[in-house]
Amino acid sequence: MFFEPLFFLLIIPLVIILMALRIMREYERAVVFQLGRFWKVKGPGLILIIPGLQTMVRVDLRTRVLDVPSQDLISRDNVSVKVNAVIYFRIIEADKAVIQVEDFAAATSQLAQTTLRSVLGKHELDEMLAERDKINDDIQEILDHQTAAWGVKVANVEIKHVDIDETMVRAIAKQAEAERIRRAKIINAEGEYQAAERLVDAGKVLTQVPEAMQLRYLSALSDIATDRTNTIVFPFPTEFAEVMGKLVGKTPE
């Protein structure tokens, strides 16, 4: 009978000590409140919480992945699209994540949805498809600025899908085809314009340099000599005609 009171005297402090001890992993922190007021952040490792006097909230500091649901929005060029994204964030200040916001994950999700609609609504469809990296950086910067008060760091934002209505897909295909035809015509016209410029330059050279005209004349004769046609048009330079006219018109002395 003597050992029973002694047993309780020993076991009760042992139970209290075991209840007061907490083990925090490397990626965990304990936000400790003393009599309802914030006291300090503890961890990692073995920590002591005084039962009845102190309480704690366990916070995970690892990076979390948040899938933003598909959002219906209208781009700046009045195209209706559905866009979803994924966000990578983590807690960098455990006390703020517990004290400043009730549910930091839900708050970050709602903020990401509204920010996604707001930012993408300022861009045209072509920009959404071609400039995703820049848009991702803009969204990440806005979210990171807003969530800093909650002790949350938004590390990265990635737009996953930009879904377009089927009728709009056909319209975009027609627009792309028309754009390719337009570019082909411009390139063809530019080539003709450059060729015409070269012909004009060549004519000026032949006019200003008689020797160049003679070389061109000999080149034409060479081309005619290799032709197998029955009829040959023989080019006769005007200079020869002038020389022959002078010889015929000259009277012997």
Secondary structure, DSSP 8 states (H G I E B T S, - for coil): --HHHHHHHHHHHHHHHHHHEEEE-TTEEEEEEETTEEEEEE-SEEEE--TTTEEEEEEE-S-EEEEEEEEEEE-TTS-EEEEEEEEEEEES-HHHHHHT-S-HHHHHHHHHHHHHHHHHTTS-HHHHHH-HHHHHHHHHHHHHHHHGGGTEEEEEEEEEEEEE-HHHHHHHHHHHHHHHHHHHHHHHHHHHHHHHHHHHHHHHHHHH-HHHHHHHHHHHHHHHHT---S-------HHHHHHHHHHHH----
